[in-house]
C-alpha cells in the first residue's frame, strides 16, 4: 500500500460511516431458483421487471436502499432494507417483501 501511497485512514468514532436503521425479512416463496441476482447479489436480473418494481418502492423512501437475495438452502428470499429511521426501514422491507411474494405467486399461477 505504501508503494502506491495508499494509507489507511484511522477514524475515531463513526465520522466516516454512519449505520442506518435496518430491517431484514425472510419471505417464504415456492421456488427460490426463479430469482437470479448479480452485482454481489444487490440487483435482481430474473425475473425480468422485478428489480424495477423494487427500485420504484425504494424511490418512495428518501436516502434508503434495499436489496433482495434468494436463500442458498431454503425456498425463501431475504429482504434487506436501510432507511433514515427504523419505522421507514420496517415499512420498506414489508412493502418489498409483500411485492416479492405477490410477484412470485403470480408467476407460479401462470406455470
Secondary structure, 3 states (H helix, E strand, C coil): CHHHCCCCCCCCCCCCCCCCEEEEEEEECCCHHHCEEECCCCEEEECCCHHHHHHHHHCCCCCCEEEEEECCCCCEEEEEEEECCHHHHHHHHHHHHHHHHHHHHHHHHHC
